[in-house]
Amino acid sequence: MSKFTKFVMDEKAWEVPDVYEIERLLGAGSFGQVSKAKLRGGDVNVAIKKLLQPFETAEHAKRVYREIRLLKHMDHPNVISLLDVFHPSSPSPTLENFQQVYLVTHLMDADLHKTIRSQKLSDNQIRVILYQILRGLKYIHSAGVLHRDLKPGNIAVNKDCELRILDFGMARLNSKDMTTYVTTRWYRAPEILFCWRNYSKAIDMWSVGCIFAEMITGRPLFPGRDYTNQLDCIIDVMGTPSDEFKSKIDLESARTYVESLPRRTKSDFMELFGMGNSQAVDLIEKMLVMDPENRITADEALRHPFLRNLVQPQHNDEDTAPLYDQNFENMDWLSVKCWKELVLNEIMNFRPPPAYGEVLNSAMCQGDQL
C-alpha cells in the first residue's frame, strides 16, 4: 500500500501516493491545479489534477461527481479517461476526513491552441487532427452527452499528432432546458448566443467548424470582444440569418439587434480560407450552418470525402459508447453531504483500466520492496 507524500505547489497543499513522483505544475484554474507526474521506477508519465474546494457548495460537489462519472465512462483513444482517482484519507475514509480529490489522466505534450500558434499545420496534419476530433466527438455524442466547451485549449495533442478531447466540466446530456453560458465565446454556436433553450449535439459541431477553420488560417474565425461583437463577427462571415432562423430567437433584445443590422451576404469560403482544397471548404460549410437542424453530425462528417481515406473498418464500433446515465443532473435538492457520499462511493469502487492497473501495481510493488 502506498504512503502519501505531502508538499506545497503554488501555495496549495498537495498530498499524493508516493508511487507518483511529481515533476512540475502544468497549469491552474478556478476549479483545480494540474501537475506532471511519473510513476515510480518507470517511464509512464501522467497528469494529476487536484480539485480545489471540491465540496465548498452542493454545486461544486455535483460538478466533481459529474466529472468523475464522465471520465470513468469514457473509453476511447481520442477522449480523456480516468486512469486513477484518490484522496489522502484512503484506505479508511469517513465523510469528515474526506476533503480532497485527485484525478489521474493521460499526459499529452501540448494543447491544440499552442500547436496552432507555434506552427503552420500542413493539410495532412489538419486532416489527421480533425479526423480524431470527430472520432472522439462521435463517441461522446453516442453516449448521449454534449461536450459544450470544445475549443483548441481543450484538445490535447502529442508530437505524433495523436489527440484526446479534454475537460468534461461543462458536459451534459442532450436536454431541452440547459443554461446558455457554455463554451468559450469564440466557439459558441449561434443558438447559444441567441439563448435557445432547446439545443443539441449540433452546438459541438459548430465549435469543431471554428476549430477546423482556425487550423487552416492560424487565427480564430469569430474573435468577438463581447456578446454583441460576437454576433457581428458571425454575421459578417455567415451573412444575415434567414427569417425562419430569426423567428426561433427567444431573446427579444438579440432578435431586435439582428433585425436592426444592414443586410449582409455570406462570405465566399474558398476566398476566405485561401486554399484550393474544395473538399475541406465544403466540410467547413456543412459544419458552420446557422440553423443547427441543418448542421452536419460527427458521424456524417467522418464519412465526408475530405476524411474518407482515413476511415478504418473497426472505427465505427470503437466510436460507439454505451448510453450514459445522467439522471443525477435533476437532483438539485441533494446536500453537500449527499454529494460527498456519492463521490466517495465512485472513488472506492474505481478500478484502473487493465493496462494502467498493471503498471500501477508494478510501481507499488517496487515501493514495497524499498
GUMISE-844585 format. One record per residue (C-alpha): x, y, z; residue in one letter. Coordinates in steps of 0.001 Angstrom, whole numbers, padded with zeros to 6 digits, always signed. Layout:
BEGIN
XYZa ...
This chain:
BEGIN
+000000+000000+000000m +001413+003397-000970s +002164+006022+001619k +001163+009622+000987f +003669+012425+000470t +002812+015994+001457k +004168+019108-000266f +003126+022593-001364v +002707+023563-005010m +001869+027136-005987d +000699+027871-002421e -001662+024866-002382k -001126+021809-000190a -000852+018533-002093w -000908+015002-000725e -000324+012157-003182v +000640+008463-003009p +004414+008089-003127d +004030+005839-006158v +003703+009134-008069y +006756+011370-008466e +005551+014930-009068i +007724+016809-011566e +006142+020217-012097r +002959+022260-012184l +001381+022350-015638l -001437+024789-015026g -004126+026032-012695a -007672+027330-012896g -010570+028183-010635s -011512+024519-010169f -008127+022823-009955g -004370+022534-010396q -002730+020098-012811v +000780+018687-012427s +003003+016401-014451k +003953+013196-012627a +005780+009958-013293k +005057+006509-011946l +007898+005433-009679r +010551+003246-011281g +009320+003627-014839g +008804+005999-017732d +004999+006301-017560v +004023+009977-017367n +000580+011106-016240v -001302+014280-015395a -002652+014660-011850i -005432+017149-011205k -006093+018364-007674k -009663+019638-007425l -009836+022875-005452l -012550+023189-002793q -014462+020233-004230p -017120+020299-001512f -017444+024024-000859e -021060+024016-002084t -023550+021463-003365a -022922+022729-006908e -019162+022242-006508h -019694+018717-005196a -022100+017896-008018k -019525+019103-010540r -016929+016751-009011v -019376+013843-009199y -020183+014699-012825r -016533+014878-013852e -015612+011568-012209i -018647+009773-013654r -017948+011055-017160l -014231+010264-017048l -014974+006750-015797k -017497+006218-018579h -015182+007256-021427m -013040+004597-023101d -011773+005870-026443h -008294+006705-027812p -009369+010268-028652n -011146+011080-025385v -009569+011684-021999i -010420+008997-019449s -009684+008247-015819l -006554+006234-015007l -006692+006632-011232d -008515+008615-008552v -007528+009001-004918f -007829+011049-001749h -005401+011285+001186p -007805+009718+003706s -007514+006339+001943s -007842+003499+002833p -010239+004265+005729s -012135+007385+004700p -015042+008984+006504t -017186+011851+005279l -015489+014063+007856e -011908+013457+006690n -012842+013263+003003f -011921+016756+001782q -009583+016305-001206q -009958+014652-004608v -007206+013948-007151y -007780+012685-010700l -005079+010930-012748v -005352+011063-016540t -003192+010714-019653h -000416+013257-020116l -000166+014877-023533m +002583+017090-024962d +000556+020243-025667a -002903+021527-026458d -004140+022415-029927l -004167+026133-029100h -000400+026097-028526k +000142+023867-031550t -001730+026235-033873i +000171+029241-032511r +003581+027598-032780s +003477+026208-036323q +001735+026217-039668k -000166+022943-039900l +000058+021019-043160s -003062+019835-044975d -002327+016285-043868n -001848+017296-040218q -005144+019186-040286i -006892+016175-041798r -005471+013763-039183v -006263+016081-036265i -009796+016796-037474l -010480+013101-038012y -009503+012314-034431q -011580+015184-033021i -014610+013876-034892l -013984+010281-033791r -013827+011375-030180g -016874+013588-030562l -018891+010853-032271k -018075+008607-029303y -019100+011282-026779i -022322+012027-028657h -023175+008317-028966s -023227+008219-025156a -025904+010919-025273g -023507+013558-023940v -022756+017053-025229l -019262+018388-024536h -020374+022062-024565r -016879+023560-024281d -014919+022459-027339l -012039+024800-028166k -008363+024353-029117p -007315+024639-025468g -009471+021622-024585n -007891+019354-027193i -004590+017769-026144a -002084+016795-028833v +001236+014973-028734n +004173+015232-031115k +002784+012412-033289d -000485+014334-033859c -002383+011929-031599e -005029+013753-029596l -007595+013485-026843r -010594+015687-026110i -010314+017113-022591l -012353+018812-019889d -015820+017496-019228f -016555+020117-016585g -019312+021613-018751m -020552+018371-020297a -024231+017488-020027r -026806+015202-021565l -028853+016191-024566n -031510+018352-022943s -034432+020599-023690k -033563+023053-020931d -029914+023934-020440m -028045+027031-019358t -026908+029447-022056t -023445+030154-020644y -021461+027366-022208v -018433+027291-024486t -015794+029984-024722t -017415+032803-026682r -015387+032480-029896w -016501+028865-030381y -020079+029325-029219r -022868+028231-031562a -025458+030818-032699p -028298+029016-030918e -026468+029505-027613i -025765+033176-028285l -029436+033638-029125f -030480+031850-025926c -032351+028937-027450w -033339+026697-024550r -033635+023596-026719n -030256+022784-028192y -028464+019615-029151s -025223+017915-030207k -025077+020401-033073a -023547+023004-030723i -020362+020918-030601d -020237+020648-034390m -020256+024443-034728w -017280+024519-032346s -015478+021904-034468v -016095+024039-037558g -014499+027023-035797c -011512+024876-034763i -011162+023473-038296f -011113+026994-039744a -008548+028101-037149e -006228+025226-038032m -006275+026381-041663i -005746+030115-041094t -003841+030075-037794g -006265+032541-036196r -009747+032402-034613p -012601+032739-037090l -015002+034630-034798f -012877+036547-032223p -015661+038588-030638g -014672+041130-027971r -018029+040839-026220d -021509+039415-026768y -022630+041983-029351t -019335+041932-031223n -019516+038125-031304q -022830+038370-033157l -021263+040887-035545d -018293+038583-036234c -020577+035659-037060i -022951+037655-039250i -020025+039292-041097d -018930+035814-042228v -022215+033899-042331m -024453+036677-043630g -027798+037848-042284t -029791+034960-040771p -032911+033819-042601s -036349+034948-041434d -037012+031356-040330e -033910+031403-038130f -034750+034810-036671k -038237+033589-035768s -036636+030982-033476k -034693+033571-031442i -036309+033672-027997d -034238+036568-026664l -036111+039639-027860e -033149+042002-027480s -030993+039722-029652a -033692+039404-032307r -034177+043182-032350t -030437+043748-032676y -030081+041323-035592v -033051+042868-037395e -031523+046337-036961s -028336+045409-038822l -027883+046151-042537p -028343+043079-044696r -025114+041144-045290r -024286+038340-047699t -022359+035226-046752k -018600+035293-047373s -017056+033162-050103d -015422+030395-048058f -012969+029427-050826m -011722+033005-050793e -011916+033341-047007l -009679+030355-046312f -007308+030971-049218g -006874+027335-050106m -007545+025203-053138g -008990+022201-051306n -012660+022371-052200s -013442+019279-050086q -012115+020962-046929a -014130+024105-047630v -017256+022059-048315d -016901+020307-044941l -016416+023599-043079i -019530+024985-044754e -021518+021963-043604k -020307+022482-040016m -020813+026250-039930l -024531+026345-040666v -026579+028881-038700m -029584+026609-038182d -028487+023624-036043p -031115+021387-037633e -029182+021603-040908n -025691+021222-039423r -023684+018084-040228i -023236+015487-037451t -019919+013996-036304a -020847+010660-037878d -021720+012304-041206e -018543+014397-041143a -016405+011276-040708l -017843+009974-043980r -017168+013215-045862h -014795+012923-048872p -012213+015139-047124f -011701+012435-044466l -012752+009264-046246r -009202+007945-046782n -008580+007864-043012l -011544+005644-042167v -010698+002185-040807q -013327-000628-040715p -013020-001104-036940q -013505+002577-036135h -017293+002505-036369n -017605+000077-033451d -014825+001792-031483e -016564+005146-031862d -019810+003979-030256t -020209+004301-026491a -022731+002798-024067p -025529+005245-023266l -024577+007371-020280y -026979+007523-017316d -027054+011069-016017q -030327+011183-014107n -028484+012770-011192f -028420+016087-013087e -032010+016682-011962n -031216+016003-008293m -030529+019604-007312d -032069+019144-003886w -029189+016980-002644l -026994+018405+000103s -023192+018648+000090v -023116+015627+002400k -025147+013538-000058c -022926+014528-002979w -019828+013700-000926k -021225+010235-000264e -021827+009718-003976l -018323+010936-004878v -016731+008767-002198l -018624+005733-003458n -017364+006357-007017e -013777+006582-005756i -013970+003491-003556m -015456+001423-006402n -012996+002637-009038f -010738+000132-010781r -007978+001418-013107p -008077+000370-016772p -006322-003032-017084p -003198-001796-018892a -002643+001066-016472y -003546-001120-013499g -000656-003442-014344e +001989-000701-014403v +000479+000907-011299l +000648-002366-009365n +004214-002907-010558s +005228+000540-009317a +003540-000083-005966m +005339-003422-005574c +008675-001717-006208q +007865+000711-003424g +007029-002114-001003d +010463-003639-001657q +012331-000421-000808l 
